[in-house]
């Protein structure tokens, strides 16, 4: 049986799905009625991969629009809204529920609770399914139908919904930004990542760490989840420098530490690579226009040839972890299309 065929196809098709998504969204986003000036805060929420998508999306949204933005697990908005939503702010909140299925109970319930609450807000759903409960609950929605997938674990749906939120932020910012190059860059990212994974898996690792700061922290968290879901591996995710404050103590020469490099943190991230190497762990760096020094200091590298804003690069990094999880699973004779203990939709 061809184990992981759906997951493999959906990872590799991402760049073309992004192209379809970007062009379809041109029409969809015109229908959005978001009075940007009326909002004082944006709150992104989801479950699992969709929460991690929100972590990355919220940083991009704040950077581009200047609006205060944060991300929460949907369950927090059900159980502890008072701990996260300040009363009395004169401006409205834009609350963005993210869900591939549009059926995850806590995300649907959080949207309903917010809509019925006393908070002055506008709810927006980002999903892959048009007639889902989440889309029905929200005031407005953007549905990314092209990214619907067979695989239980989220791959193209994650990256395509993240792209969609990039586009919403660009639209609200009011400046023209051409994101169409992301599709072409995606082809480069998928093929370079696949080659790097092939090299990496000549080694023997039993511990995977993903480090990412700013817009890349959510990507690091999603990478961690991909390795857990598809390959049943021990994985961790941290903001880059957080790794030095204790977690590095468990690194060994069977640890693979992946860095999603940023421009802002490039200098100390480079020093951290050397520290990781000195621990005996193997380092992987993904970034754009990497210097010879950075490529030489890292064990493995995926060097993307682009000057794209660092806030948009996260979507180019995630195919690496998706393919790493897929290939490690296959070496363990697991089937990523049938991940243990998981289902496509998680309901309470
Ligand atoms: C997302 C989710 C994923 C999980 C698995 C099942 O649900 O729970 O987080 O990793 O893929 O689906 P959704 O709310 O985005 O549909």
Boltz pocket constraint, residues with backbone or C-beta under 6 A from the ligand:
constraints:
  - pocket:
      binder: B
      contacts: [[A, 46], [A, 47], [A, 48], [A, 49], [A, 50], [A, 98], [A, 99], [A, 100], [A, 101], [A, 102], [A, 103], [A, 104], [A, 107], [A, 152], [A, 153], [A, 154], [A, 225], [A, 229], [A, 342], [A, 343], [A, 344], [A, 345], [A, 346]]
      max_distance: 6.0
